[in-house]
Amino acid sequence: MESNSVTNYIKEVIGNMPTDWLSLTTHRLDIYDEKLAKTQFLDQFEILFTQNNASTPALSALPTAYDYIRLGHPLSCILEWAIAKSINQPSENVISFSSKTTPILAVLRTNLVETRNTQIIYTGELPEYFDAEVVKNIYGYKFDLQEVEQGIEIPAFEGSTIYISQVEQFEDTNLSSEIDFYINLHGQLGSILVVNEEKNSSFISEIQHVRRRETIAMTPANCLQALKSLVGQDSSAPQNSTFEADKSSVLASIKDITGTKTTPLVASSGLSMQYAIMMGLVHDALENHKGKAIKFIVPPNCYGGTNDQARRVAACNDLVEVVDLLVDGENEMVQSIDTILNQVAEEDAIPYIIAEIPTNPRVEVPDLQQLKAVLSKERKTPTGETAIPSVFILDQTFCPNYLFLGEGEILSTVNAISYASGSKFPSGGKCTAGYCVANDKAAGLMEKIALHLNLCDNEATELQYEILAKQLPSMNQRIKDAYFNTRDFVNFIQETLPAAKINFVSEELAAQGFTPSVFSLDLPTKGNNAQEKEAYKRALNLKLIDMMISEIPDESKYCVSYGQLKGCYWTIPATSTQGTTKEGDKDYIARVSLSPNMDLERHKEVFRKFVNEI
């Protein structure tokens, strides 16, 4: 460590840190400024350090770090800051990963886009799942690979040099000017990437974006263990691991919940899962349909991470293209899919459709019989051959209890894969781990998806499996109870403020099994023109949310979440979940998610008060 003062301060922080630092999985918007998200937390943490203030109230008042939890969180930031102090580097040059292989891929991706050479030097062993041939042939990354003895001088290289080592201590990094990126692998905890020298500072933002979109930061629990190791505290993990039993329980629960037979896959986050799906399908296409164009068909206003990730995959492969799928409002999902699949057949290309049901944030469900018919329709290429059938990739996060893929269910006879974000109902907001399943028809694709989940070292951690094993058995009952609260609240709003437009499932859809506990609220507005009306509505959104969280602070929160165990969460998709969505496709409406455990009558009282004030 740089000094005893840093060591002693970290010890105090560990002892006094807010419990949220270990348990929150989504960012608190009340203390979150996205423009400053990558700097604000550590800037203010540094001030507390200089004041030697590690009190719990002071730490609790710090702004949200990055965005809980994929891109980073308080404990990952502090770990990176402490390591940076020990090696006399800027804190932004140290980046933690839960994965041991993704930091390598992050540098390789940047150099692919910028056509820069890369050499990978390693001592000991490479990460277990790093498959150089797959990384070159499927991801398209270019690099030279060389094993060296510890202490050997690294030769100069025209391009970037990555040095990989297995180290015991987190501050064991002896910087050399010949090495651009150090990747230190740390047992079960993950890895630390150090960006060396100012000439490589342009990589930092790109590496962080890979962490945000294709993997996660080192988890809070593992960061805490790493920090304890760093300051000489006991950091040993419990010896009585229940990993095998937890994993077996989780896989059995997922099969039971989804009604599927194929072995599920469980990833460190929903986007980690989605990335494995996308790369697995690209791999399958490159092997079985050589030279054909690959089309990922994605709604432009769906979850921003999905949208951005699809475009990032396309940016790395000339054969891959993203096609916009219009699904909301005046556009209907089934008709849009039919039109696009006809176009893709005309190009003799490979169609992969990513869609949310219900849609986000408008909470719309297409006619499922028509959807099945459109996905089942045989199409012809211009030469008269049968077109390659689509794969329907269903983001089922809003309704993970609906049986889409099991034997005899609506999508059982078309190529279909379903996945869900684990930070929502599966874990009740306690961890980020996501999962995916396939129906029998698409079961053959799971092998490739598993390969890429492992290659990226993005399987769920032991603690994530433990949390899911505890939470999944109660998931369907929690979904049911939360829906009843949501339907009650929606009915109340319709009676109290009939001019408001509410996007929620109909009673008929709920009877079919679509029972989400989230709805969007388009408040009534006024003004002399469209600009004034939009400004008034946006201000009214914030007034409502501010009233709710100020008058019910123990339950109502300004936060991005869904499927939580208790309370009521409020957000505006355009400024949160649609962060990277094109401006014209954003939704400046309020999105509300309710839990099975909340004071619904108190929320009604405050909403009635809000209506009386407008």
BAMAR-760770 format. One record per residue (C-alpha): x, y negated, z. Coordinates in steps of 0.25 Angstrom, whole numbers, plus 2048, in hexadecimal, padded with zeros to 3 digits. Layout:
+-----+-----+-----+
!  xx !  yy !  zz !
+-----+-----+-----+
!   X !   Y !   Z !
...
+-----+-----+-----+
END
This chain:
+-----+-----+-----+
!  xx !  yy !  zz !
+-----+-----+-----+
! 800 ! 800 ! 800 !
! 804 ! 7F2 ! 7FE !
! 804 ! 7EE ! 80D !
! 7FE ! 7F2 ! 81A !
! 7F4 ! 7E7 ! 819 !
! 7EE ! 7EE ! 80C !
! 7EE ! 7FC ! 813 !
! 7E8 ! 7F6 ! 820 !
! 7DD ! 7EE ! 818 !
! 7D9 ! 7FB ! 810 !
! 7D8 ! 803 ! 81D !
! 7CE ! 7F8 ! 822 !
! 7C6 ! 7F8 ! 816 !
! 7C5 ! 807 ! 816 !
! 7C0 ! 806 ! 824 !
! 7B6 ! 7FA ! 822 !
! 7B1 ! 7FC ! 813 !
! 7A2 ! 7FB ! 811 !
! 79B ! 809 ! 80F !
! 796 ! 804 ! 801 !
! 7A4 ! 805 ! 7FC !
! 7A3 ! 814 ! 7FD !
! 795 ! 816 ! 7F9 !
! 790 ! 80C ! 7EF !
! 790 ! 811 ! 7E0 !
! 78A ! 805 ! 7D9 !
! 78E ! 7F6 ! 7DB !
! 787 ! 7EC ! 7E4 !
! 783 ! 7E1 ! 7DB !
! 781 ! 7D7 ! 7E6 !
! 790 ! 7D6 ! 7E8 !
! 794 ! 7D9 ! 7D9 !
! 799 ! 7D0 ! 7CF !
! 79C ! 7D8 ! 7C2 !
! 7A5 ! 7CD ! 7BC !
! 7AE ! 7CE ! 7C9 !
! 7AC ! 7DD ! 7CC !
! 7BA ! 7E1 ! 7C9 !
! 7C1 ! 7D7 ! 7D1 !
! 7B7 ! 7D1 ! 7DC !
! 7B8 ! 7DC ! 7E6 !
! 7C7 ! 7DD ! 7E7 !
! 7C9 ! 7CE ! 7E7 !
! 7C0 ! 7CD ! 7F3 !
! 7C6 ! 7D9 ! 7F9 !
! 7D4 ! 7D3 ! 7F8 !
! 7CF ! 7C7 ! 7FF !
! 7CA ! 7D0 ! 80B !
! 7D8 ! 7D7 ! 80B !
! 7DF ! 7C9 ! 80C !
! 7D6 ! 7C6 ! 818 !
! 7D8 ! 7D4 ! 81E !
! 7C8 ! 7D5 ! 81E !
! 7C3 ! 7E3 ! 81D !
! 7B6 ! 7E2 ! 824 !
! 7AA ! 7EA ! 81F !
! 7A2 ! 7DD ! 81D !
! 7AD ! 7D7 ! 814 !
! 7AF ! 7E4 ! 80C !
! 7A0 ! 7E5 ! 80A !
! 79F ! 7D7 ! 805 !
! 7A9 ! 7DA ! 7FA !
! 7A3 ! 7D9 ! 7EB !
! 7A0 ! 7E6 ! 7E4 !
! 7AD ! 7EC ! 7DE !
! 7AC ! 7F0 ! 7CF !
! 79E ! 7F7 ! 7CF !
! 79D ! 802 ! 7D9 !
! 7A2 ! 80D ! 7D5 !
! 7A7 ! 810 ! 7C7 !
! 7B0 ! 804 ! 7C4 !
! 7B4 ! 802 ! 7D2 !
! 7AF ! 800 ! 7E1 !
! 7B5 ! 7FA ! 7EE !
! 7BD ! 805 ! 7F2 !
! 7C3 ! 808 ! 7E4 !
! 7C7 ! 7F9 ! 7E3 !
! 7CD ! 7F9 ! 7F1 !
! 7D5 ! 806 ! 7ED !
! 7DA ! 7FF ! 7E0 !
! 7DE ! 7F2 ! 7E8 !
! 7E6 ! 7FA ! 7F2 !
! 7ED ! 802 ! 7E8 !
! 7F0 ! 7F6 ! 7E0 !
! 7F6 ! 7EF ! 7ED !
! 7FF ! 7FB ! 7EF !
! 805 ! 7FA ! 7E1 !
! 805 ! 7EB ! 7DF !
! 7FB ! 7EB ! 7D4 !
! 7EE ! 7E3 ! 7D1 !
! 7E2 ! 7EB ! 7D7 !
! 7DB ! 7EB ! 7C9 !
! 7E7 ! 7F3 ! 7C4 !
! 7E3 ! 7FF ! 7CD !
! 7D6 ! 807 ! 7C9 !
! 7D1 ! 813 ! 7D0 !
! 7C9 ! 81E ! 7C9 !
! 7C2 ! 82A ! 7CE !
! 7C7 ! 831 ! 7C2 !
! 7D5 ! 835 ! 7BF !
! 7D4 ! 836 ! 7B0 !
! 7CB ! 829 ! 7AD !
! 7D6 ! 81F ! 7B0 !
! 7DF ! 826 ! 7A5 !
! 7D3 ! 825 ! 79C !
! 7D1 ! 816 ! 79F !
! 7DE ! 812 ! 79A !
! 7DE ! 81B ! 78E !
! 7D0 ! 815 ! 78A !
! 7D6 ! 807 ! 78B !
! 7E2 ! 80B ! 783 !
! 7D9 ! 812 ! 778 !
! 7D0 ! 805 ! 777 !
! 7DD ! 7FD ! 776 !
! 7E5 ! 807 ! 76D !
! 7F0 ! 807 ! 777 !
! 7F9 ! 814 ! 77A !
! 7F9 ! 81B ! 787 !
! 802 ! 825 ! 78D !
! 7FE ! 82D ! 79A !
! 80A ! 831 ! 7A3 !
! 807 ! 83A ! 7AF !
! 80E ! 842 ! 7BA !
! 809 ! 84E ! 7C0 !
! 7FB ! 851 ! 7BA !
! 7F1 ! 84A ! 7B2 !
! 7E3 ! 848 ! 7B7 !
! 7DC ! 856 ! 7B7 !
! 7D2 ! 853 ! 7AC !
! 7DA ! 84A ! 7A3 !
! 7D9 ! 851 ! 795 !
! 7E3 ! 84A ! 78C !
! 7DD ! 850 ! 77F !
! 7CF ! 84C ! 783 !
! 7D3 ! 83E ! 787 !
! 7D9 ! 83D ! 779 !
! 7CF ! 844 ! 770 !
! 7C2 ! 840 ! 777 !
! 7C5 ! 832 ! 77D !
! 7CE ! 82E ! 772 !
! 7D9 ! 829 ! 77C !
! 7E7 ! 82A ! 777 !
! 7F3 ! 82C ! 780 !
! 800 ! 834 ! 783 !
! 801 ! 83D ! 78F !
! 80E ! 840 ! 796 !
! 812 ! 846 ! 7A3 !
! 81E ! 841 ! 7AB !
! 825 ! 844 ! 7B8 !
! 823 ! 83B ! 7C4 !
! 82D ! 82F ! 7C3 !
! 831 ! 830 ! 7B5 !
! 832 ! 823 ! 7AE !
! 826 ! 820 ! 7A5 !
! 82A ! 81D ! 796 !
! 826 ! 810 ! 790 !
! 819 ! 811 ! 787 !
! 812 ! 808 ! 77D !
! 804 ! 808 ! 783 !
! 7FF ! 80C ! 791 !
! 805 ! 816 ! 79A !
! 7FC ! 81D ! 7A4 !
! 803 ! 824 ! 7B0 !
! 7FB ! 82F ! 7B7 !
! 7FF ! 835 ! 7C5 !
! 7FA ! 83C ! 7D0 !
! 7FD ! 834 ! 7DD !
! 7FA ! 836 ! 7EC !
! 7FA ! 828 ! 7F0 !
! 7F2 ! 81D ! 7EA !
! 7FD ! 813 ! 7EA !
! 807 ! 81C ! 7E4 !
! 809 ! 814 ! 7D7 !
! 817 ! 810 ! 7D2 !
! 814 ! 806 ! 7C7 !
! 81D ! 807 ! 7BB !
! 81D ! 7FD ! 7AF !
! 81D ! 809 ! 7A5 !
! 80F ! 80D ! 7AB !
! 802 ! 806 ! 7A7 !
! 7F8 ! 80E ! 7AF !
! 7FA ! 817 ! 7BB !
! 7F0 ! 821 ! 7BE !
! 7F1 ! 828 ! 7CC !
! 7E9 ! 834 ! 7CE !
! 7E4 ! 836 ! 7DD !
! 7DE ! 844 ! 7E0 !
! 7CF ! 844 ! 7E1 !
! 7CE ! 835 ! 7E3 !
! 7D0 ! 831 ! 7D4 !
! 7DB ! 828 ! 7CE !
! 7E2 ! 81A ! 7CF !
! 7E6 ! 813 ! 7C2 !
! 7F0 ! 808 ! 7C3 !
! 7F1 ! 7FE ! 7B7 !
! 7FF ! 7FA ! 7B7 !
! 805 ! 7EC ! 7B2 !
! 7FD ! 7E0 ! 7AD !
! 7FE ! 7E5 ! 79F !
! 7F4 ! 7EF ! 7A2 !
! 7EA ! 7E7 ! 7A9 !
! 7E1 ! 7E6 ! 79D !
! 7DE ! 7F5 ! 79F !
! 7D8 ! 7F3 ! 7AD !
! 7CA ! 7EE ! 7A9 !
! 7C9 ! 7FA ! 79F !
! 7CD ! 804 ! 7A9 !
! 7C3 ! 7FF ! 7B3 !
! 7B8 ! 800 ! 7A8 !
! 7BC ! 80E ! 7A6 !
! 7BA ! 811 ! 7B5 !
! 7AD ! 80A ! 7B4 !
! 7A7 ! 811 ! 7A8 !
! 7AD ! 81F ! 7A8 !
! 7B1 ! 822 ! 7B6 !
! 7B1 ! 81D ! 7C4 !
! 7BB ! 816 ! 7CE !
! 7C1 ! 81F ! 7D9 !
! 7B4 ! 821 ! 7E1 !
! 7B3 ! 81A ! 7EF !
! 7B5 ! 826 ! 7F7 !
! 7C2 ! 82A ! 7F0 !
! 7C6 ! 81B ! 7F0 !
! 7C5 ! 81B ! 7FF !
! 7CD ! 828 ! 800 !
! 7D8 ! 821 ! 7F7 !
! 7D8 ! 815 ! 800 !
! 7DA ! 81D ! 80C !
! 7E5 ! 824 ! 806 !
! 7EB ! 817 ! 802 !
! 7EB ! 811 ! 810 !
! 7F0 ! 81E ! 817 !
! 7E2 ! 822 ! 81C !
! 7DD ! 831 ! 81C !
! 7D7 ! 832 ! 80E !
! 7D6 ! 841 ! 80E !
! 7C9 ! 847 ! 808 !
! 7C0 ! 850 ! 810 !
! 7C4 ! 85F ! 80E !
! 7B7 ! 865 ! 80E !
! 7B3 ! 861 ! 800 !
! 7A5 ! 865 ! 7FB !
! 7A8 ! 862 ! 7ED !
! 7A4 ! 86F ! 7E7 !
! 797 ! 870 ! 7EE !
! 794 ! 862 ! 7EB !
! 797 ! 863 ! 7DD !
! 78E ! 870 ! 7DC !
! 783 ! 869 ! 7E3 !
! 783 ! 85D ! 7DA !
! 783 ! 865 ! 7CD !
! 778 ! 86E ! 7D2 !
! 770 ! 861 ! 7D6 !
! 772 ! 85B ! 7C8 !
! 76E ! 867 ! 7C1 !
! 761 ! 868 ! 7CA !
! 75E ! 859 ! 7C8 !
! 760 ! 859 ! 7B9 !
! 75A ! 867 ! 7B6 !
! 767 ! 86A ! 7AE !
! 76F ! 877 ! 7AD !
! 77D ! 872 ! 7A8 !
! 787 ! 86E ! 7B3 !
! 786 ! 85F ! 7B6 !
! 792 ! 856 ! 7B6 !
! 795 ! 84C ! 7C1 !
! 79D ! 840 ! 7BF !
! 7A3 ! 835 ! 7C7 !
! 798 ! 82B ! 7C2 !
! 78D ! 82A ! 7B8 !
! 796 ! 823 ! 7AE !
! 7A1 ! 82D ! 7B0 !
! 797 ! 838 ! 7AC !
! 792 ! 830 ! 7A0 !
! 7A0 ! 82E ! 79B !
! 7A3 ! 83D ! 79C !
! 796 ! 840 ! 794 !
! 79A ! 836 ! 78A !
! 7A8 ! 83B ! 788 !
! 7A3 ! 849 ! 789 !
! 79A ! 846 ! 77D !
! 7A4 ! 83F ! 775 !
! 7AD ! 84B ! 777 !
! 7A3 ! 855 ! 772 !
! 7A0 ! 84C ! 766 !
! 7AE ! 84B ! 762 !
! 7B0 ! 85A ! 763 !
! 7A3 ! 85E ! 75D !
! 7A0 ! 853 ! 753 !
! 7AD ! 84E ! 74E !
! 7AE ! 841 ! 748 !
! 79F ! 83D ! 74A !
! 79B ! 830 ! 751 !
! 796 ! 831 ! 75F !
! 78B ! 827 ! 763 !
! 788 ! 824 ! 772 !
! 77A ! 81F ! 772 !
! 778 ! 816 ! 77E !
! 76D ! 80B ! 782 !
! 774 ! 7FE ! 782 !
! 76D ! 7FA ! 78F !
! 770 ! 806 ! 797 !
! 779 ! 807 ! 7A3 !
! 785 ! 7FE ! 7A0 !
! 78F ! 809 ! 7A4 !
! 789 ! 813 ! 79A !
! 789 ! 808 ! 78F !
! 797 ! 804 ! 791 !
! 79D ! 812 ! 793 !
! 796 ! 816 ! 785 !
! 79D ! 80B ! 77E !
! 7AA ! 80D ! 785 !
! 7AA ! 81C ! 780 !
! 7A7 ! 817 ! 772 !
! 7B2 ! 80D ! 772 !
! 7BC ! 818 ! 774 !
! 7B8 ! 821 ! 768 !
! 7B5 ! 81D ! 75A !
! 7AA ! 828 ! 758 !
! 7A2 ! 823 ! 764 !
! 798 ! 818 ! 763 !
! 78D ! 812 ! 76C !
! 77F ! 811 ! 767 !
! 775 ! 808 ! 76E !
! 768 ! 80F ! 772 !
! 75D ! 805 ! 775 !
! 754 ! 80B ! 780 !
! 74D ! 800 ! 788 !
! 742 ! 7F6 ! 786 !
! 73D ! 7F5 ! 777 !
! 746 ! 801 ! 774 !
! 742 ! 80F ! 777 !
! 74D ! 81A ! 77A !
! 747 ! 825 ! 772 !
! 746 ! 81D ! 765 !
! 753 ! 817 ! 767 !
! 75A ! 825 ! 768 !
! 752 ! 82A ! 75C !
! 757 ! 81E ! 753 !
! 765 ! 81F ! 758 !
! 766 ! 82F ! 757 !
! 761 ! 82D ! 748 !
! 76C ! 823 ! 746 !
! 777 ! 82C ! 74C !
! 772 ! 838 ! 744 !
! 774 ! 82F ! 737 !
! 782 ! 82D ! 73B !
! 784 ! 83C ! 73F !
! 789 ! 837 ! 74C !
! 788 ! 83D ! 75B !
! 77E ! 837 ! 764 !
! 77F ! 836 ! 773 !
! 774 ! 82E ! 77A !
! 776 ! 828 ! 788 !
! 769 ! 824 ! 78E !
! 763 ! 821 ! 79B !
! 755 ! 826 ! 79F !
! 74F ! 81E ! 7A5 !
! 756 ! 813 ! 79E !
! 75D ! 808 ! 7A6 !
! 758 ! 7FE ! 7AA !
! 74B ! 7FF ! 7A3 !
! 747 ! 80C ! 7A9 !
! 741 ! 812 ! 79C !
! 73F ! 820 ! 799 !
! 73E ! 825 ! 78A !
! 733 ! 82F ! 786 !
! 73B ! 83B ! 789 !
! 734 ! 844 ! 77F !
! 737 ! 83A ! 774 !
! 745 ! 839 ! 779 !
! 747 ! 849 ! 778 !
! 741 ! 849 ! 76A !
! 74B ! 83E ! 765 !
! 757 ! 845 ! 76C !
! 752 ! 852 ! 766 !
! 750 ! 84D ! 758 !
! 759 ! 854 ! 74D !
! 75F ! 849 ! 744 !
! 767 ! 84A ! 737 !
! 774 ! 844 ! 733 !
! 774 ! 83D ! 725 !
! 77A ! 84B ! 71F !
! 76E ! 852 ! 725 !
! 775 ! 859 ! 730 !
! 76F ! 859 ! 73E !
! 774 ! 84D ! 746 !
! 77C ! 84F ! 753 !
! 771 ! 850 ! 75E !
! 772 ! 845 ! 769 !
! 776 ! 847 ! 777 !
! 76D ! 83F ! 781 !
! 775 ! 83A ! 78D !
! 76B ! 836 ! 797 !
! 76F ! 82D ! 7A3 !
! 765 ! 832 ! 7AD !
! 769 ! 829 ! 7B9 !
! 75C ! 823 ! 7BB !
! 754 ! 830 ! 7BB !
! 75E ! 83B ! 7BE !
! 753 ! 844 ! 7C3 !
! 74B ! 845 ! 7B6 !
! 74D ! 852 ! 7AF !
! 752 ! 84F ! 7A1 !
! 75B ! 85A ! 79D !
! 757 ! 867 ! 7A4 !
! 751 ! 873 ! 79D !
! 743 ! 86F ! 797 !
! 745 ! 860 ! 79A !
! 743 ! 855 ! 790 !
! 752 ! 854 ! 78C !
! 756 ! 863 ! 78D !
! 756 ! 865 ! 77E !
! 75F ! 85A ! 779 !
! 76D ! 857 ! 77C !
! 76C ! 850 ! 789 !
! 776 ! 84C ! 795 !
! 771 ! 845 ! 7A1 !
! 779 ! 83D ! 7AB !
! 777 ! 835 ! 7B8 !
! 77F ! 82A ! 7C0 !
! 781 ! 830 ! 7CE !
! 782 ! 823 ! 7D5 !
! 772 ! 822 ! 7D3 !
! 769 ! 82D ! 7D8 !
! 772 ! 839 ! 7D8 !
! 77B ! 833 ! 7E3 !
! 771 ! 829 ! 7E8 !
! 77C ! 81E ! 7E5 !
! 786 ! 825 ! 7EE !
! 790 ! 829 ! 7E2 !
! 792 ! 827 ! 7D3 !
! 793 ! 835 ! 7CE !
! 78A ! 838 ! 7C2 !
! 787 ! 845 ! 7BB !
! 782 ! 84A ! 7AE !
! 77B ! 857 ! 7A9 !
! 777 ! 85C ! 79B !
! 76B ! 864 ! 796 !
! 76E ! 872 ! 790 !
! 76F ! 86C ! 782 !
! 77A ! 863 ! 786 !
! 781 ! 86C ! 790 !
! 78C ! 86E ! 786 !
! 791 ! 860 ! 787 !
! 793 ! 861 ! 796 !
! 7A1 ! 867 ! 794 !
! 7A6 ! 85B ! 78D !
! 7A0 ! 851 ! 797 !
! 7A6 ! 859 ! 7A2 !
! 7B3 ! 859 ! 79B !
! 7B3 ! 849 ! 79B !
! 7AE ! 848 ! 7A9 !
! 7BA ! 850 ! 7AD !
! 7C4 ! 849 ! 7A4 !
! 7C0 ! 83C ! 7A9 !
! 7C0 ! 841 ! 7B8 !
! 7B3 ! 83C ! 7BA !
! 7AC ! 847 ! 7C2 !
! 7A5 ! 843 ! 7CE !
! 7AE ! 843 ! 7DB !
! 7AC ! 84C ! 7E7 !
! 7A5 ! 841 ! 7EF !
! 79C ! 83E ! 7E3 !
! 798 ! 84D ! 7E2 !
! 795 ! 84D ! 7F2 !
! 78C ! 841 ! 7F1 !
! 784 ! 847 ! 7E5 !
! 783 ! 854 ! 7EC !
! 77C ! 84D ! 7F8 !
! 773 ! 843 ! 7EF !
! 76F ! 84B ! 7E3 !
! 765 ! 855 ! 7EA !
! 75D ! 849 ! 7EF !
! 75E ! 841 ! 7E2 !
! 750 ! 845 ! 7DC !
! 749 ! 842 ! 7E8 !
! 750 ! 834 ! 7EA !
! 74C ! 831 ! 7DB !
! 73D ! 834 ! 7DE !
! 73D ! 82C ! 7EB !
! 744 ! 820 ! 7E4 !
! 73A ! 820 ! 7D8 !
! 72E ! 81F ! 7E2 !
! 735 ! 813 ! 7E8 !
! 737 ! 80D ! 7DA !
! 72A ! 810 ! 7D5 !
! 723 ! 809 ! 7E1 !
! 72C ! 7FD ! 7E0 !
! 72A ! 7FC ! 7D1 !
! 71B ! 7FC ! 7D3 !
! 71C ! 7F2 ! 7DE !
! 724 ! 7E8 ! 7D4 !
! 719 ! 7EA ! 7C9 !
! 70E ! 7E6 ! 7D3 !
! 716 ! 7DB ! 7D9 !
! 71C ! 7D5 ! 7CD !
! 715 ! 7DA ! 7C1 !
! 71C ! 7D1 ! 7B7 !
! 729 ! 7D8 ! 7B9 !
! 72D ! 7E3 ! 7AF !
! 731 ! 7F0 ! 7B6 !
! 739 ! 7FB ! 7AE !
! 736 ! 808 ! 7B5 !
! 731 ! 816 ! 7B2 !
! 722 ! 817 ! 7B0 !
! 71A ! 820 ! 7B9 !
! 719 ! 82A ! 7AE !
! 728 ! 82B ! 7AC !
! 72A ! 82D ! 7BB !
! 720 ! 838 ! 7BB !
! 729 ! 83F ! 7B0 !
! 735 ! 83E ! 7BA !
! 73B ! 830 ! 7B6 !
! 73C ! 82A ! 7C4 !
! 747 ! 820 ! 7C5 !
! 748 ! 816 ! 7D0 !
! 74D ! 80A ! 7C8 !
! 745 ! 800 ! 7C1 !
! 748 ! 7F3 ! 7BA !
! 741 ! 7E6 ! 7BD !
! 73F ! 7DB ! 7B2 !
! 73A ! 7D0 ! 7BB !
! 730 ! 7C5 ! 7B5 !
! 736 ! 7B9 ! 7B0 !
! 733 ! 7AB ! 7AB !
! 73A ! 7A0 ! 7A3 !
! 739 ! 798 ! 796 !
! 742 ! 7A0 ! 78D !
! 748 ! 7AE ! 78D !
! 755 ! 7A9 ! 794 !
! 74E ! 7A3 ! 79F !
! 745 ! 7AF ! 7A1 !
! 751 ! 7B8 ! 7A2 !
! 758 ! 7AF ! 7AC !
! 74C ! 7AE ! 7B5 !
! 74B ! 7BD ! 7B5 !
! 759 ! 7C0 ! 7B8 !
! 758 ! 7B6 ! 7C4 !
! 74C ! 7BD ! 7C8 !
! 753 ! 7CB ! 7C8 !
! 75D ! 7C5 ! 7D1 !
! 753 ! 7BF ! 7DB !
! 74C ! 7CC ! 7DC !
! 759 ! 7D4 ! 7DF !
! 75E ! 7C9 ! 7E8 !
! 751 ! 7CA ! 7F0 !
! 751 ! 7D9 ! 7F1 !
! 75F ! 7DA ! 7F6 !
! 75F ! 7CE ! 800 !
! 752 ! 7D3 ! 806 !
! 754 ! 7E2 ! 806 !
! 764 ! 7E2 ! 808 !
! 764 ! 7F0 ! 80E !
! 75D ! 7F6 ! 802 !
! 75C ! 7ED ! 7F6 !
! 76A ! 7EC ! 7EF !
! 76F ! 7E5 ! 7E2 !
! 776 ! 7F1 ! 7DD !
! 777 ! 7FA ! 7D1 !
! 772 ! 807 ! 7D6 !
! 767 ! 811 ! 7D4 !
! 763 ! 81E ! 7DB !
! 769 ! 819 ! 7E8 !
! 764 ! 81F ! 7F5 !
! 75E ! 813 ! 7FB !
! 75A ! 805 ! 7F9 !
! 757 ! 7FD ! 7EC !
! 761 ! 7F8 ! 7E2 !
! 760 ! 7EC ! 7D8 !
! 768 ! 7E8 ! 7CC !
! 767 ! 7E1 ! 7BF !
! 76C ! 7EB ! 7B4 !
! 772 ! 7E0 ! 7AB !
! 77B ! 7DC ! 7B6 !
! 77F ! 7EA ! 7BB !
! 77C ! 7F7 ! 7B4 !
! 77C ! 7F1 ! 7A6 !
! 789 ! 7E9 ! 7A9 !
! 790 ! 7ED ! 79C !
! 783 ! 7ED ! 794 !
! 782 ! 7E3 ! 788 !
! 77B ! 7D6 ! 78D !
! 76F ! 7D8 ! 784 !
! 76C ! 7E5 ! 789 !
! 76C ! 7E2 ! 798 !
! 760 ! 7E2 ! 7A1 !
! 75F ! 7D6 ! 7AB !
! 754 ! 7DD ! 7B3 !
! 754 ! 7E2 ! 7C1 !
! 756 ! 7F1 ! 7C3 !
! 752 ! 7F6 ! 7D0 !
! 755 ! 804 ! 7D6 !
! 74E ! 80A ! 7E2 !
! 752 ! 815 ! 7EB !
! 74A ! 820 ! 7F3 !
! 74D ! 819 ! 800 !
! 749 ! 80A ! 801 !
! 73F ! 800 ! 807 !
! 736 ! 7FF ! 7FB !
! 72C ! 7F6 ! 803 !
! 737 ! 7EC ! 806 !
! 73B ! 7EB ! 7F8 !
! 72D ! 7E8 ! 7F4 !
! 72C ! 7DD ! 7FE !
! 738 ! 7D6 ! 7F9 !
! 733 ! 7D8 ! 7EA !
! 726 ! 7D2 ! 7EE !
! 72D ! 7C6 ! 7F4 !
! 735 ! 7C4 ! 7E7 !
! 729 ! 7C4 ! 7DF !
! 723 ! 7B9 ! 7E8 !
! 72F ! 7B1 ! 7E6 !
! 72F ! 7B1 ! 7D6 !
+-----+-----+-----+
END
